[in-house]
Amino acid sequence: QVQLVESGGGLVQPGGSLRLSCAASGFTFSSYAMSWYRQAPGKERELVAYIHSIGVITTIADSVKGRFTISRDNAKNTVYLQMNSLKPEDTAVYYCKARRGSENYWGQGTQVTVSS
């Protein structure tokens, strides 16, 4: 069955870095666009970063531009989110999503907390 498993979250001080990973299985990973979303308490889930199936096109939300980078390794069926210069407002549960046409699959999320 389809699985998306996020990892790499945790507690980090402001200005620190984390790298999130999302390992995919149960579908043809290289055929799907991948995205990272986040949801902070009391807020809507928002798109953070997007990467096309072959990694040519990426999109980064203005709020994280210059600090976050999305990448993928189709040989490892994994998408990454490198997060640098983290701020307290980046605190949220981070989710990865796979999409192809009308098919959407979500992971269970990983908590990122930025606090001193």
VMD Tcl script that builds the backbone (N, CA, C; Angstrom):
set m [mol new atoms 348]
animate dup $m
set s [atomselect $m all]
$s set {name element resname resid chain x y z} {
  {N N GLN 1 A 0.827 -1.186 0.000}
  {CA C GLN 1 A 0.000 0.000 0.000}
  {C C GLN 1 A 0.872 1.251 0.000}
  {N N VAL 2 A 0.246 2.368 -0.314}
  {CA C VAL 2 A 0.975 3.628 -0.369}
  {C C VAL 2 A 1.375 4.059 1.033}
  {N N GLN 3 A 2.646 4.426 1.164}
  {CA C GLN 3 A 3.131 4.965 2.432}
  {C C GLN 3 A 4.052 6.140 2.175}
  {N N LEU 4 A 3.865 7.173 2.967}
  {CA C LEU 4 A 4.772 8.311 3.014}
  {C C LEU 4 A 5.160 8.490 4.470}
  {N N VAL 5 A 6.436 8.359 4.767}
  {CA C VAL 5 A 6.889 8.417 6.152}
  {C C VAL 5 A 7.895 9.551 6.308}
  {N N GLU 6 A 7.467 10.573 7.047}
  {CA C GLU 6 A 8.347 11.714 7.306}
  {C C GLU 6 A 9.235 11.439 8.508}
  {N N SER 7 A 10.409 12.025 8.500}
  {CA C SER 7 A 11.328 11.936 9.634}
  {C C SER 7 A 12.222 13.158 9.633}
  {N N GLY 8 A 12.934 13.347 10.742}
  {CA C GLY 8 A 13.888 14.439 10.824}
  {C C GLY 8 A 13.427 15.634 11.623}
  {N N GLY 9 A 12.183 15.625 12.069}
  {CA C GLY 9 A 11.707 16.720 12.884}
  {C C GLY 9 A 12.292 16.682 14.280}
  {N N GLY 10 A 12.014 17.731 15.041}
  {CA C GLY 10 A 12.500 17.789 16.407}
  {C C GLY 10 A 12.519 19.199 16.930}
  {N N LEU 11 A 13.204 19.370 18.038}
  {CA C LEU 11 A 13.346 20.673 18.685}
  {C C LEU 11 A 14.691 21.281 18.282}
  {N N VAL 12 A 14.658 22.524 17.839}
  {CA C VAL 12 A 15.875 23.206 17.417}
  {C C VAL 12 A 15.805 24.654 17.865}
  {N N GLN 13 A 16.956 25.222 18.139}
  {CA C GLN 13 A 17.003 26.625 18.551}
  {C C GLN 13 A 16.851 27.551 17.343}
  {N N PRO 14 A 16.363 28.752 17.563}
  {CA C PRO 14 A 16.287 29.722 16.459}
  {C C PRO 14 A 17.659 29.885 15.800}
  {N N GLY 15 A 17.640 29.942 14.471}
  {CA C GLY 15 A 18.878 30.018 13.709}
  {C C GLY 15 A 19.457 28.679 13.335}
  {N N GLY 16 A 18.910 27.623 13.881}
  {CA C GLY 16 A 19.415 26.281 13.604}
  {C C GLY 16 A 18.871 25.709 12.313}
  {N N SER 17 A 19.255 24.468 12.058}
  {CA C SER 17 A 18.882 23.786 10.813}
  {C C SER 17 A 18.335 22.396 11.107}
  {N N LEU 18 A 17.475 21.948 10.220}
  {CA C LEU 18 A 16.982 20.580 10.227}
  {C C LEU 18 A 16.817 20.136 8.782}
  {N N ARG 19 A 16.940 18.835 8.566}
  {CA C ARG 19 A 16.604 18.282 7.261}
  {C C ARG 19 A 15.519 17.233 7.444}
  {N N LEU 20 A 14.385 17.491 6.839}
  {CA C LEU 20 A 13.289 16.532 6.861}
  {C C LEU 20 A 13.415 15.590 5.665}
  {N N SER 21 A 13.016 14.356 5.893}
  {CA C SER 21 A 12.976 13.360 4.830}
  {C C SER 21 A 11.581 12.768 4.756}
  {N N CYS 22 A 11.201 12.378 3.578}
  {CA C CYS 22 A 9.919 11.703 3.375}
  {C C CYS 22 A 10.181 10.505 2.470}
  {N N ALA 23 A 10.099 9.322 3.055}
  {CA C ALA 23 A 10.353 8.091 2.313}
  {C C ALA 23 A 9.040 7.544 1.776}
  {N N ALA 24 A 9.010 7.279 0.480}
  {CA C ALA 24 A 7.783 6.838 -0.180}
  {C C ALA 24 A 7.868 5.371 -0.584}
  {N N SER 25 A 6.730 4.710 -0.578}
  {CA C SER 25 A 6.645 3.332 -1.044}
  {C C SER 25 A 5.227 3.042 -1.498}
  {N N GLY 26 A 5.084 2.030 -2.327}
  {CA C GLY 26 A 3.760 1.606 -2.764}
  {C C GLY 26 A 3.243 2.291 -4.010}
  {N N PHE 27 A 4.053 3.150 -4.618}
  {CA C PHE 27 A 3.658 3.799 -5.866}
  {C C PHE 27 A 4.935 4.190 -6.617}
  {N N THR 28 A 4.747 4.594 -7.865}
  {CA C THR 28 A 5.891 4.951 -8.706}
  {C C THR 28 A 6.319 6.378 -8.383}
  {N N PHE 29 A 7.206 6.487 -7.442}
  {CA C PHE 29 A 7.598 7.784 -6.869}
  {C C PHE 29 A 8.011 8.773 -7.950}
  {N N SER 30 A 8.773 8.342 -8.939}
  {CA C SER 30 A 9.310 9.264 -9.937}
  {C C SER 30 A 8.234 9.875 -10.823}
  {N N SER 31 A 7.020 9.357 -10.764}
  {CA C SER 31 A 5.926 9.887 -11.578}
  {C C SER 31 A 5.085 10.924 -10.845}
  {N N TYR 32 A 5.413 11.181 -9.615}
  {CA C TYR 32 A 4.608 12.063 -8.775}
  {C C TYR 32 A 5.364 13.339 -8.416}
  {N N ALA 33 A 4.632 14.439 -8.477}
  {CA C ALA 33 A 5.143 15.666 -7.888}
  {C C ALA 33 A 5.056 15.538 -6.370}
  {N N MET 34 A 6.012 16.136 -5.692}
  {CA C MET 34 A 6.055 16.054 -4.231}
  {C C MET 34 A 6.019 17.448 -3.630}
  {N N SER 35 A 5.388 17.538 -2.499}
  {CA C SER 35 A 5.288 18.827 -1.818}
  {C C SER 35 A 5.500 18.650 -0.328}
  {N N TRP 36 A 5.898 19.713 0.313}
  {CA C TRP 36 A 5.912 19.814 1.768}
  {C C TRP 36 A 4.904 20.886 2.166}
  {N N TYR 37 A 4.083 20.538 3.123}
  {CA C TYR 37 A 3.134 21.469 3.724}
  {C C TYR 37 A 3.454 21.547 5.217}
  {N N ARG 38 A 2.899 22.556 5.841}
  {CA C ARG 38 A 3.002 22.644 7.300}
  {C C ARG 38 A 1.721 23.208 7.867}
  {N N GLN 39 A 1.483 22.832 9.112}
  {CA C GLN 39 A 0.305 23.330 9.814}
  {C C GLN 39 A 0.678 23.659 11.251}
  {N N ALA 40 A 0.539 24.922 11.578}
  {CA C ALA 40 A 0.784 25.389 12.933}
  {C C ALA 40 A -0.524 25.329 13.714}
  {N N PRO 41 A -0.451 25.259 15.046}
  {CA C PRO 41 A -1.677 25.195 15.849}
  {C C PRO 41 A -2.601 26.358 15.545}
  {N N GLY 42 A -3.849 26.063 15.277}
  {CA C GLY 42 A -4.848 27.079 15.022}
  {C C GLY 42 A -4.781 27.716 13.654}
  {N N LYS 43 A -3.931 27.191 12.792}
  {CA C LYS 43 A -3.786 27.775 11.452}
  {C C LYS 43 A -4.097 26.744 10.374}
  {N N GLU 44 A -4.340 27.259 9.185}
  {CA C GLU 44 A -4.585 26.405 8.034}
  {C C GLU 44 A -3.281 25.729 7.595}
  {N N ARG 45 A -3.431 24.579 6.983}
  {CA C ARG 45 A -2.267 23.925 6.396}
  {C C ARG 45 A -1.823 24.746 5.183}
  {N N GLU 46 A -0.521 24.974 5.074}
  {CA C GLU 46 A -0.025 25.801 3.987}
  {C C GLU 46 A 1.100 25.094 3.230}
  {N N LEU 47 A 1.160 25.400 1.937}
  {CA C LEU 47 A 2.220 24.852 1.101}
  {C C LEU 47 A 3.548 25.540 1.414}
  {N N VAL 48 A 4.563 24.742 1.615}
  {CA C VAL 48 A 5.893 25.267 1.893}
  {C C VAL 48 A 6.786 25.162 0.660}
  {N N ALA 49 A 6.758 23.997 0.012}
  {CA C ALA 49 A 7.654 23.772 -1.117}
  {C C ALA 49 A 7.093 22.680 -2.010}
  {N N TYR 50 A 7.419 22.778 -3.280}
  {CA C TYR 50 A 6.928 21.844 -4.302}
  {C C TYR 50 A 8.076 21.497 -5.222}
  {N N ILE 51 A 8.094 20.240 -5.667}
  {CA C ILE 51 A 9.095 19.836 -6.650}
  {C C ILE 51 A 8.437 18.913 -7.663}
  {N N HIS 52 A 8.692 19.188 -8.925}
  {CA C HIS 52 A 8.143 18.404 -10.023}
  {C C HIS 52 A 8.702 16.978 -9.967}
  {N N SER 53 A 8.049 16.082 -10.695}
  {CA C SER 53 A 8.420 14.670 -10.640}
  {C C SER 53 A 9.880 14.416 -11.017}
  {N N ILE 54 A 10.426 15.175 -11.952}
  {CA C ILE 54 A 11.822 14.962 -12.318}
  {C C ILE 54 A 12.711 16.054 -11.734}
  {N N GLY 55 A 12.156 16.833 -10.824}
  {CA C GLY 55 A 12.975 17.766 -10.066}
  {C C GLY 55 A 13.384 19.023 -10.794}
  {N N VAL 56 A 12.805 19.245 -11.967}
  {CA C VAL 56 A 13.220 20.417 -12.746}
  {C C VAL 56 A 12.583 21.692 -12.204}
  {N N ILE 57 A 11.342 21.593 -11.795}
  {CA C ILE 57 A 10.616 22.778 -11.344}
  {C C ILE 57 A 10.403 22.698 -9.841}
  {N N THR 58 A 10.753 23.745 -9.153}
  {CA C THR 58 A 10.496 23.810 -7.715}
  {C C THR 58 A 9.825 25.137 -7.383}
  {N N THR 59 A 9.110 25.123 -6.311}
  {CA C THR 59 A 8.442 26.330 -5.821}
  {C C THR 59 A 8.639 26.398 -4.320}
  {N N ILE 60 A 8.929 27.557 -3.845}
  {CA C ILE 60 A 9.129 27.766 -2.414}
  {C C ILE 60 A 8.237 28.922 -1.971}
  {N N ALA 61 A 7.566 28.757 -0.844}
  {CA C ALA 61 A 6.726 29.829 -0.313}
  {C C ALA 61 A 7.578 31.043 0.043}
  {N N ASP 62 A 7.017 32.214 -0.123}
  {CA C ASP 62 A 7.764 33.445 0.160}
  {C C ASP 62 A 8.274 33.474 1.596}
  {N N SER 63 A 7.507 32.897 2.504}
  {CA C SER 63 A 7.865 32.953 3.929}
  {C C SER 63 A 9.135 32.165 4.252}
  {N N VAL 64 A 9.529 31.255 3.365}
  {CA C VAL 64 A 10.718 30.444 3.647}
  {C C VAL 64 A 11.769 30.575 2.558}
  {N N LYS 65 A 11.497 31.417 1.569}
  {CA C LYS 65 A 12.425 31.562 0.457}
  {C C LYS 65 A 13.792 32.029 0.962}
  {N N GLY 66 A 14.831 31.406 0.427}
  {CA C GLY 66 A 16.187 31.737 0.852}
  {C C GLY 66 A 16.644 30.967 2.074}
  {N N ARG 67 A 15.706 30.269 2.728}
  {CA C ARG 67 A 16.063 29.505 3.931}
  {C C ARG 67 A 15.812 28.003 3.752}
  {N N PHE 68 A 14.781 27.654 3.005}
  {CA C PHE 68 A 14.410 26.246 2.809}
  {C C PHE 68 A 14.713 25.835 1.375}
  {N N THR 69 A 15.076 24.572 1.219}
  {CA C THR 69 A 15.325 24.007 -0.100}
  {C C THR 69 A 14.681 22.631 -0.188}
  {N N ILE 70 A 13.958 22.392 -1.264}
  {CA C ILE 70 A 13.367 21.076 -1.498}
  {C C ILE 70 A 14.194 20.345 -2.552}
  {N N SER 71 A 14.336 19.055 -2.351}
  {CA C SER 71 A 15.044 18.232 -3.334}
  {C C SER 71 A 14.477 16.821 -3.274}
  {N N ARG 72 A 14.832 16.021 -4.266}
  {CA C ARG 72 A 14.347 14.644 -4.281}
  {C C ARG 72 A 15.411 13.734 -4.857}
  {N N ASP 73 A 15.346 12.486 -4.428}
  {CA C ASP 73 A 16.222 11.447 -4.960}
  {C C ASP 73 A 15.306 10.325 -5.434}
  {N N ASN 74 A 15.062 10.273 -6.718}
  {CA C ASN 74 A 14.131 9.283 -7.248}
  {C C ASN 74 A 14.674 7.860 -7.112}
  {N N ALA 75 A 15.981 7.717 -7.013}
  {CA C ALA 75 A 16.563 6.386 -6.823}
  {C C ALA 75 A 16.281 5.866 -5.416}
  {N N LYS 76 A 16.102 6.785 -4.473}
  {CA C LYS 76 A 15.825 6.404 -3.085}
  {C C LYS 76 A 14.372 6.601 -2.701}
  {N N ASN 77 A 13.557 7.044 -3.655}
  {CA C ASN 77 A 12.126 7.288 -3.373}
  {C C ASN 77 A 11.942 8.215 -2.174}
  {N N THR 78 A 12.729 9.263 -2.147}
  {CA C THR 78 A 12.726 10.153 -0.988}
  {C C THR 78 A 12.753 11.612 -1.433}
  {N N VAL 79 A 11.990 12.419 -0.721}
  {CA C VAL 79 A 12.024 13.861 -0.912}
  {C C VAL 79 A 12.511 14.495 0.388}
  {N N TYR 80 A 13.246 15.580 0.246}
  {CA C TYR 80 A 13.874 16.227 1.389}
  {C C TYR 80 A 13.428 17.686 1.496}
  {N N LEU 81 A 13.505 18.197 2.696}
  {CA C LEU 81 A 13.325 19.620 2.926}
  {C C LEU 81 A 14.453 20.062 3.856}
  {N N GLN 82 A 15.387 20.794 3.288}
  {CA C GLN 82 A 16.473 21.360 4.082}
  {C C GLN 82 A 16.016 22.704 4.620}
  {N N MET 83 A 16.038 22.852 5.930}
  {CA C MET 83 A 15.546 24.062 6.573}
  {C C MET 83 A 16.684 24.707 7.348}
  {N N ASN 84 A 17.055 25.891 6.922}
  {CA C ASN 84 A 18.115 26.644 7.585}
  {C C ASN 84 A 17.561 27.931 8.190}
  {N N SER 85 A 18.347 28.529 9.067}
  {CA C SER 85 A 17.955 29.797 9.701}
  {C C SER 85 A 16.531 29.732 10.242}
  {N N LEU 86 A 16.251 28.681 10.967}
  {CA C LEU 86 A 14.889 28.468 11.449}
  {C C LEU 86 A 14.460 29.539 12.430}
  {N N LYS 87 A 13.167 29.859 12.366}
  {CA C LYS 87 A 12.570 30.881 13.211}
  {C C LYS 87 A 11.457 30.252 14.038}
  {N N PRO 88 A 11.105 30.860 15.154}
  {CA C PRO 88 A 9.990 30.315 15.956}
  {C C PRO 88 A 8.700 30.165 15.141}
  {N N GLU 89 A 8.482 31.041 14.194}
  {CA C GLU 89 A 7.262 30.957 13.379}
  {C C GLU 89 A 7.270 29.791 12.397}
  {N N ASP 90 A 8.392 29.092 12.300}
  {CA C ASP 90 A 8.435 27.871 11.485}
  {C C ASP 90 A 7.916 26.660 12.252}
  {N N THR 91 A 7.618 26.835 13.526}
  {CA C THR 91 A 7.090 25.745 14.336}
  {C C THR 91 A 5.759 25.259 13.776}
  {N N ALA 92 A 5.693 23.970 13.494}
  {CA C ALA 92 A 4.497 23.385 12.888}
  {C C ALA 92 A 4.706 21.888 12.728}
  {N N VAL 93 A 3.630 21.217 12.365}
  {CA C VAL 93 A 3.747 19.841 11.887}
  {C C VAL 93 A 3.960 19.920 10.379}
  {N N TYR 94 A 4.972 19.230 9.907}
  {CA C TYR 94 A 5.319 19.245 8.488}
  {C C TYR 94 A 4.880 17.932 7.845}
  {N N TYR 95 A 4.187 18.072 6.724}
  {CA C TYR 95 A 3.653 16.920 6.003}
  {C C TYR 95 A 4.210 16.873 4.594}
  {N N CYS 96 A 4.460 15.675 4.094}
  {CA C CYS 96 A 4.763 15.571 2.679}
  {C C CYS 96 A 3.534 15.036 1.948}
  {N N LYS 97 A 3.456 15.398 0.682}
  {CA C LYS 97 A 2.335 14.994 -0.143}
  {C C LYS 97 A 2.844 14.573 -1.516}
  {N N ALA 98 A 2.276 13.498 -2.022}
  {CA C ALA 98 A 2.550 13.040 -3.379}
  {C C ALA 98 A 1.321 13.313 -4.228}
  {N N ARG 99 A 1.525 13.803 -5.425}
  {CA C ARG 99 A 0.393 14.135 -6.282}
  {C C ARG 99 A 0.683 13.776 -7.735}
  {N N ARG 100 A -0.305 13.130 -8.345}
  {CA C ARG 100 A -0.284 12.913 -9.784}
  {C C ARG 100 A -1.717 12.994 -10.258}
  {N N GLY 101 A -2.022 14.017 -11.018}
  {CA C GLY 101 A -3.393 14.226 -11.457}
  {C C GLY 101 A -4.292 14.404 -10.246}
  {N N SER 102 A -5.336 13.578 -10.163}
  {CA C SER 102 A -6.271 13.680 -9.041}
  {C C SER 102 A -5.863 12.812 -7.853}
  {N N GLU 103 A -4.767 12.100 -7.972}
  {CA C GLU 103 A -4.299 11.260 -6.870}
  {C C GLU 103 A -3.450 12.090 -5.913}
  {N N ASN 104 A -3.810 12.014 -4.638}
  {CA C ASN 104 A -3.057 12.713 -3.598}
  {C C ASN 104 A -2.834 11.767 -2.426}
  {N N TYR 105 A -1.591 11.693 -1.976}
  {CA C TYR 105 A -1.268 10.887 -0.804}
  {C C TYR 105 A -0.520 11.761 0.197}
  {N N TRP 106 A -0.857 11.567 1.462}
  {CA C TRP 106 A -0.250 12.362 2.539}
  {C C TRP 106 A 0.488 11.466 3.518}
  {N N GLY 107 A 1.549 12.020 4.084}
  {CA C GLY 107 A 2.212 11.378 5.190}
  {C C GLY 107 A 1.536 11.739 6.502}
  {N N GLN 108 A 2.059 11.197 7.588}
  {CA C GLN 108 A 1.437 11.403 8.902}
  {C C GLN 108 A 1.950 12.652 9.592}
  {N N GLY 109 A 3.032 13.223 9.079}
  {CA C GLY 109 A 3.557 14.468 9.619}
  {C C GLY 109 A 4.693 14.261 10.609}
  {N N THR 110 A 5.521 15.281 10.721}
  {CA C THR 110 A 6.602 15.292 11.709}
  {C C THR 110 A 6.646 16.674 12.345}
  {N N GLN 111 A 6.785 16.701 13.646}
  {CA C GLN 111 A 6.742 17.962 14.395}
  {C C GLN 111 A 8.097 18.665 14.333}
  {N N VAL 112 A 8.054 19.937 14.020}
  {CA C VAL 112 A 9.229 20.802 14.089}
  {C C VAL 112 A 8.927 21.909 15.082}
  {N N THR 113 A 9.760 22.039 16.077}
  {CA C THR 113 A 9.594 23.076 17.094}
  {C C THR 113 A 10.854 23.905 17.154}
  {N N VAL 114 A 10.699 25.201 16.949}
  {CA C VAL 114 A 11.839 26.125 16.982}
  {C C VAL 114 A 11.672 26.992 18.225}
  {N N SER 115 A 12.549 26.783 19.179}
  {CA C SER 115 A 12.414 27.482 20.454}
  {C C SER 115 A 13.747 27.484 21.182}
  {N N SER 116 A 13.966 28.542 21.934}
  {CA C SER 116 A 15.172 28.602 22.765}
  {C C SER 116 A 14.864 28.095 24.171}
}
mol reanalyze $m
mol bondsrecalc $m
mol representation Tube
mol addrep $m
